[in-house]
C-alpha cells in the first residue's frame, strides 16, 4: 500500500494516478484509490516484467489534467517473489486446514 500526503483537500472525481517507467515505456493508471482528507492511498500494482531486478517507477498524480505530485517508487524483484511465495504458502496452509477441519468435523464418534 502506498500513502501520499497532498497539500490540500482534492475532489476524487478530478484526480488520476498514473504509475510509469520510462526505459521500458510501461505505465498503468490506478483506478481504485482512496482519499481521506489530504491522504491518498492505493495498492501498488505488480511490475509486469519479472526479469528486471530493480526498477525505478514514477508515481504521478494529476488534478484536472495538471500534475500536482510526482514521486519515485523502487520495484525490487526479490521482494515481489517473497510476497508471492508468502501469499501462496499461506493460501495452501488455509486450504489444508479447512480440508482437514471439514473432514474431522464430519466424523461421528460412537460411544
ABEGO torsion letter per residue (X at the ends): XBBBBBABBBBAAABBBBBBBAAAGBBBBBABBBBBEABBBBBBBBBABAABABBBBBBBBBBGGBBABBBBBBBBAAAAAAAAAAAAAAAAAAAAAAAAAAAAAABBBBX
